[in-house]
Amino acid sequence: MSFFFDSQEIGDKDTAFLDAVVSMSSNDSSVYVGAGSLRNSDVFAAINIIANDLASNRILVPKSSVLETRLNDKPNANMSGRDFKFALTAQMLLSGNSFALITEDGGFQFVPNSQMTVQRDDVTGQLSYTYSPNNRTSSQIAPENVLHFKNFTQDGAVGISPLYSLQDEVALQKRGNNLLKGFFDSPSRNLLKVHKTDLSSDAKANIRQKFEQTNKGALSTVILDDSMDLQGLTVDEGLLKAINSNEFSTQKIASCFGLPQSMLNVEEVHSSAAQVSAQYYQSSIYKYMDCFTSELAFKLGKQVIYDDSRLRVNKQQDINNIIELTKAGVYSAQEAKNLLGGNAI
């Protein structure tokens, strides 16, 4: 069985590393996802939250400060460490896979999915990578020189995007938004009845055009003769209200990316900010971090961990602890003020 990632044309010409629709094909399935999915605000928010957290927290390599600097500060001459990690995460979530080459100088080069082809040998099961940079000759890259990140995989060889399971939800949300947009773009739709039975298509089009030209403008006065009747067409307000308040698709998108619903502005009953934060750390971001650390450790042969200290910090609990220790005499009032950033207790 072979898996191919091929370049396709899309309309989002200005989306930098998201400039290709990625195709994942097997014997019985095909899925296409890409930058166009970012036009959905909930999908954009989910990917932005996860990618920002993976990009803004450092990857630690305890026994290799040079490698740690490469990963977090300067992976190559063209990208900062933050941009590098953000691009890898965003591409992985959009297409299920993201790639980076391990360069000869010990750095890392981000590779758009449109430039990488992955094949698995049916007999040996080994993977082979073909790198096809734009306007340059393709070359075979040894698997140990390619970082291949994937979040969800059925066979350990190729990843599948969360967007694959969200096609119906995203389509439903798009249709609802289009209906609302159409309603506000054209709040008044009318049915003009002309009391004749022998009007041709051209005659109908001509009457409609002249009627709209004559009565254009919000405050125009409509003048009819005895041969015409005008009826207003309206959209059911109950339907518009239901579409506007529908949170079903947002909930499904949050669930699919493993995010607490409140992070996509869906109110969760009986959930405090501390509970949401703990849920996010324990059930969401940790598994995405593990996608990176496990692949890096496997390919680089080094101990690799994510510095998640900023995500685990409970600021309110820290404040309460300092106050209690001050009451117990462990800290002086001035020491407590300094620990709290200079704020009075």
VENZI-V429281 format. One record per residue. N is the residue number from 1. RES is the residue in three letters. OMEGA is omega in whole degrees, 0 to 359 (NA if undefined). Layout:
BEGIN
<<N | RES | OMEGA> <N | RES | OMEGA>>
END
This chain:
BEGIN
<<1 | MET | 181> <2 | SER | 178> <3 | PHE | 184> <4 | PHE | 174> <5 | PHE | 189> <6 | ASP | 178> <7 | SER | 175> <8 | GLN | 179> <9 | GLU | 173> <10 | ILE | 185> <11 | GLY | 185> <12 | ASP | 186> <13 | LYS | 189> <14 | ASP | 187> <15 | THR | 170> <16 | ALA | 184> <17 | PHE | 178> <18 | LEU | 187> <19 | ASP | 181> <20 | ALA | 169> <21 | VAL | 185> <22 | VAL | 179> <23 | SER | 174> <24 | MET | 185> <25 | SER | 171> <26 | SER | 184> <27 | ASN | 188> <28 | ASP | 181> <29 | SER | 177> <30 | SER | 181> <31 | VAL | 180> <32 | TYR | 177> <33 | VAL | 180> <34 | GLY | 188> <35 | ALA | 179> <36 | GLY | 179> <37 | SER | 180> <38 | LEU | 175> <39 | ARG | 174> <40 | ASN | 187> <41 | SER | 180> <42 | ASP | 177> <43 | VAL | 178> <44 | PHE | 182> <45 | ALA | 181> <46 | ALA | 181> <47 | ILE | 180> <48 | ASN | 179> <49 | ILE | 184> <50 | ILE | 182> <51 | ALA | 179> <52 | ASN | 180> <53 | ASP | 177> <54 | LEU | 181> <55 | ALA | 187> <56 | SER | 175> <57 | ASN | 187> <58 | ARG | 170> <59 | ILE | 185> <60 | LEU | 174> <61 | VAL | 191> <62 | PRO | 185> <63 | LYS | 179> <64 | SER | 181> <65 | SER | 179> <66 | VAL | 179> <67 | LEU | 178> <68 | GLU | 178> <69 | THR | 178> <70 | ARG | 183> <71 | LEU | 189> <72 | ASN | 187> <73 | ASP | 184> <74 | LYS | 179> <75 | PRO | 178> <76 | ASN | 185> <77 | ALA | 188> <78 | ASN | 185> <79 | MET | 170> <80 | SER | 179> <81 | GLY | 180> <82 | ARG | 180> <83 | ASP | 180> <84 | PHE | 181> <85 | LYS | 179> <86 | PHE | 181> <87 | ALA | 180> <88 | LEU | 181> <89 | THR | 181> <90 | ALA | 180> <91 | GLN | 178> <92 | MET | 181> <93 | LEU | 180> <94 | LEU | 188> <95 | SER | 181> <96 | GLY | 183> <97 | ASN | 170> <98 | SER | 190> <99 | PHE | 171> <100 | ALA | 177> <101 | LEU | 172> <102 | ILE | 187> <103 | THR | 184> <104 | GLU | 181> <105 | ASP | 178> <106 | GLY | 179> <107 | GLY | 184> <108 | PHE | 181> <109 | GLN | 177> <110 | PHE | 181> <111 | VAL | 175> <112 | PRO | 181> <113 | ASN | 180> <114 | SER | 183> <115 | GLN | 183> <116 | MET | 175> <117 | THR | 182> <118 | VAL | 178> <119 | GLN | 177> <120 | ARG | 180> <121 | ASP | 183> <122 | ASP | 184> <123 | VAL | 184> <124 | THR | 182> <125 | GLY | 182> <126 | GLN | 178> <127 | LEU | 172> <128 | SER | 184> <129 | TYR | 176> <130 | THR | 182> <131 | TYR | 183> <132 | SER | 178> <133 | PRO | 183> <134 | ASN | 176> <135 | ASN | 178> <136 | ARG | 182> <137 | THR | 178> <138 | SER | 179> <139 | SER | 177> <140 | GLN | 180> <141 | ILE | 178> <142 | ALA | 182> <143 | PRO | 181> <144 | GLU | 179> <145 | ASN | 180> <146 | VAL | 170> <147 | LEU | 183> <148 | HIS | 184> <149 | PHE | 179> <150 | LYS | 183> <151 | ASN | 181> <152 | PHE | 180> <153 | THR | 178> <154 | GLN | 186> <155 | ASP | 181> <156 | GLY | 183> <157 | ALA | 184> <158 | VAL | 181> <159 | GLY | 178> <160 | ILE | 182> <161 | SER | 172> <162 | PRO | 181> <163 | LEU | 180> <164 | TYR | 181> <165 | SER | 186> <166 | LEU | 184> <167 | GLN | 182> <168 | ASP | 182> <169 | GLU | 180> <170 | VAL | 179> <171 | ALA | 179> <172 | LEU | 180> <173 | GLN | 180> <174 | LYS | 179> <175 | ARG | 179> <176 | GLY | 179> <177 | ASN | 179> <178 | ASN | 178> <179 | LEU | 177> <180 | LEU | 180> <181 | LYS | 179> <182 | GLY | 179> <183 | PHE | 182> <184 | PHE | 175> <185 | ASP | 181> <186 | SER | 184> <187 | PRO | 182> <188 | SER | 176> <189 | ARG | 187> <190 | ASN | 173> <191 | LEU | 180> <192 | LEU | 179> <193 | LYS | 177> <194 | VAL | 187> <195 | HIS | 173> <196 | LYS | 183> <197 | THR | 186> <198 | ASP | 180> <199 | LEU | 176> <200 | SER | 178> <201 | SER | 179> <202 | ASP | 180> <203 | ALA | 178> <204 | LYS | 180> <205 | ALA | 180> <206 | ASN | 178> <207 | ILE | 180> <208 | ARG | 182> <209 | GLN | 180> <210 | LYS | 179> <211 | PHE | 181> <212 | GLU | 179> <213 | GLN | 182> <214 | THR | 188> <215 | ASN | 180> <216 | LYS | 182> <217 | GLY | 186> <218 | ALA | 186> <219 | LEU | 181> <220 | SER | 176> <221 | THR | 181> <222 | VAL | 180> <223 | ILE | 181> <224 | LEU | 172> <225 | ASP | 185> <226 | ASP | 183> <227 | SER | 186> <228 | MET | 170> <229 | ASP | 180> <230 | LEU | 178> <231 | GLN | 178> <232 | GLY | 176> <233 | LEU | 182> <234 | THR | 175> <235 | VAL | 181> <236 | ASP | 181> <237 | GLU | 178> <238 | GLY | 178> <239 | LEU | 178> <240 | LEU | 179> <241 | LYS | 179> <242 | ALA | 180> <243 | ILE | 183> <244 | ASN | 183> <245 | SER | 183> <246 | ASN | 180> <247 | GLU | 185> <248 | PHE | 182> <249 | SER | 179> <250 | THR | 178> <251 | GLN | 180> <252 | LYS | 179> <253 | ILE | 177> <254 | ALA | 181> <255 | SER | 183> <256 | CYS | 178> <257 | PHE | 178> <258 | GLY | 182> <259 | LEU | 169> <260 | PRO | 185> <261 | GLN | 183> <262 | SER | 178> <263 | MET | 173> <264 | LEU | 174> <265 | ASN | 170> <266 | VAL | 185> <267 | GLU | 177> <268 | GLU | 181> <269 | VAL | 175> <270 | HIS | 178> <271 | SER | 178> <272 | SER | 179> <273 | ALA | 180> <274 | ALA | 179> <275 | GLN | 179> <276 | VAL | 180> <277 | SER | 179> <278 | ALA | 179> <279 | GLN | 181> <280 | TYR | 182> <281 | TYR | 187> <282 | GLN | 188> <283 | SER | 188> <284 | SER | 192> <285 | ILE | 182> <286 | TYR | 182> <287 | LYS | 177> <288 | TYR | 175> <289 | MET | 182> <290 | ASP | 175> <291 | CYS | 182> <292 | PHE | 185> <293 | THR | 181> <294 | SER | 179> <295 | GLU | 179> <296 | LEU | 179> <297 | ALA | 182> <298 | PHE | 184> <299 | LYS | 185> <300 | LEU | 180> <301 | GLY | 181> <302 | LYS | 171> <303 | GLN | 184> <304 | VAL | 178> <305 | ILE | 176> <306 | TYR | 172> <307 | ASP | 184> <308 | ASP | 186> <309 | SER | 181> <310 | ARG | 180> <311 | LEU | 183> <312 | ARG | 184> <313 | VAL | 173> <314 | ASN | 188> <315 | LYS | 181> <316 | GLN | 179> <317 | GLN | 177> <318 | ASP | 179> <319 | ILE | 179> <320 | ASN | 179> <321 | ASN | 179> <322 | ILE | 179> <323 | ILE | 180> <324 | GLU | 179> <325 | LEU | 176> <326 | THR | 177> <327 | LYS | 181> <328 | ALA | 177> <329 | GLY | 180> <330 | VAL | 176> <331 | TYR | 170> <332 | SER | 180> <333 | ALA | 181> <334 | GLN | 178> <335 | GLU | 179> <336 | ALA | 179> <337 | LYS | 180> <338 | ASN | 180> <339 | LEU | 180> <340 | LEU | 177> <341 | GLY | 177> <342 | GLY | 179> <343 | ASN | 179> <344 | ALA | 179> <345 | ILE | NA>>
END
